Amino acid sequence: MNINKVLIVGRVTADPQLRTTPSGAAVTSFGVATNRTWKDKAGAKQEEVEFHNVVLWGRQAEIATQFLKKGAMVFIEGRLRTRSWQDKQGQNHKATEIICENFQLGPRAANAGFGGRDGGPAEAPSAGGGSSSGGKDAPAQEEIPTVDIEDTNQMNDLPF
């Protein structure tokens, strides 16, 4: 059995831009940055950042363009695909992308819209539903929508 599955949680590196293919299919692509931290042999904290190219099709592309902004946290579930092409000078190029099958919007700051640029996480509600801040009422947190739309991937209609 073969599996091609990718799960990442990271921050959007630029506002998604919606495009349409010649046949009218909606497509958007954007970058997501993920990081990992560890301690080296000397005990010093190390950090490594990876940048991922993500492609969304159809209704998901429209929703992502509407709600995701630079700095927003996002959960992406998809598969890897590597494209190859030749430029005008005859050079061969390859790009590996994540073709998104599902995504979830991350938490947002209390006074920001989806994908607020401050990048701070929203205050988590307490387990009892009440306030945990010494009697002050915590701001109400809206439910974050989950996007789960069938893959409408049309490989031959890529506009790039």
N, C-alpha and C positions, 0 to 999 in steps of 0.2 A: 504494500500500500504506500502511496506517495502523498505527502502533505505539503502544501504551500500555504502557510498561515502566518500572519503577522499581527501582533498586538503591541501598540505603543501608546504611551501617555506622555504628552509633551506640550510645548507652547508653540503657537502659530508664529512663524517668522515674518510674514507679510500678509496684508489683507488679501483674501481670495478674490480673484477677478473672474466673473462669469463670461464664458464665450459660448458660441454655438457653432456646431459643425455645419458644413454645406447642406446636410440633410435635415438640419433643425434641432439636433440633439444638444442639450445643455451639458457643458463640461467646465469644470474648474480645477485648478491645480494650485497648490501652495506648499510651503515648506513647514515642517515641524521639527523643532529642536528637542532632543532628549539628552539627558546627562546621567552620568554615573559617578559616584565618588567611592574612593577606597583609601586605605592607608598603605603606604609603601613600606619596605623593609625597615626604614629608619623611623617609621611611625608618623611621617608627615602626611597630611591629607592631600590627596590627588583628585583631580576632577577631569573628566573627559566628556566632550560634547559631540554628539552625532547629529547630522542634519539629514532629514528624510524628505523626499519629494512624494507628495500624495496627490492622487487624481481621483476625482469624484464625477459621476455621471448622473444625468437625469434630474429627478426631483431632489436627490441628495445634494447635487451641485448647487441648485437654487437655494436650498436651506442653508448650506454652508456659507454661501456668499452673503446671505442675509444676516446670519448670527455670529459668524466667526470674524474676529478682528485680530490684528497683530497683538501678540502677548497673551491671547486667550488660551486657557488650558483645554485640551481636547483629547479624547480617547478614540483611537482609530483601530478598526479591525478590518483586515483585508488580506491581500495576497501580493507577492512580489511579481513584477514583470520587468524584463530588460528589453529595451528598444535599441535598435541599431539603425543608423542612418549615415549618409555620406553628405558632407557639406559641398559648397560650390567649388572649393579648392581640391576636392577629391579625397579629403581626410575622412577616415572612418571614425565614428563616435558611438558610444554606448551610454545609456542612462538606465539605472535601475530605479523603479518607482513602486510605490505601494498603491495598488488599485483598491480603493476603499469600498468595502461591502456594507459596513455599518459604522456609525460614529455616534459619540455622545458628547454633548457640550459639557465642559468642566464647570466648577463652581465660579461664581462671580462675586465681586466685591459688593458690599451693602449698597453703595450709592452709584453703582455703575451698571450699564446695560450689559447684555451678553457680550463677552469678549472685552470687558473694560480694559483700558490701556494700562491701568495701574498694576495689573497682573497679580494682585493680591487675592488670596482665597477668601471666599465668603465665610462669615462666621457660622460655624456648625451649630445646629440646634442641639439642646441638651437632651439626654435620653428620656427625661420625664416630660418633655414638652414645655417646661417652664424656663425661667431665666436662671442662669448660673452666674450672673454678674452682680450678686449682692443686692437683689431687689429691683434692679433696673430692668426694664423690659428689653429683651433682645429683639433686633429687627426680624420681621417675618421673612422667611426664605422661600422663594417660589420654587416649585418643582421644575427640574431641568428636563426638557423633553428629550426623548430617545428617538433616534431616526433609524428605522429598519425598513428599507425599501428594497425590492428585488433589484438585482444587478442588471442594469440596462446598458452594460458595456458594449460599445460598438467600436471595435478596434480599428476598422478601416476608415472611420470618420474622424480620426484625430486631426485637430487643426494645427498641430505643431510637429 
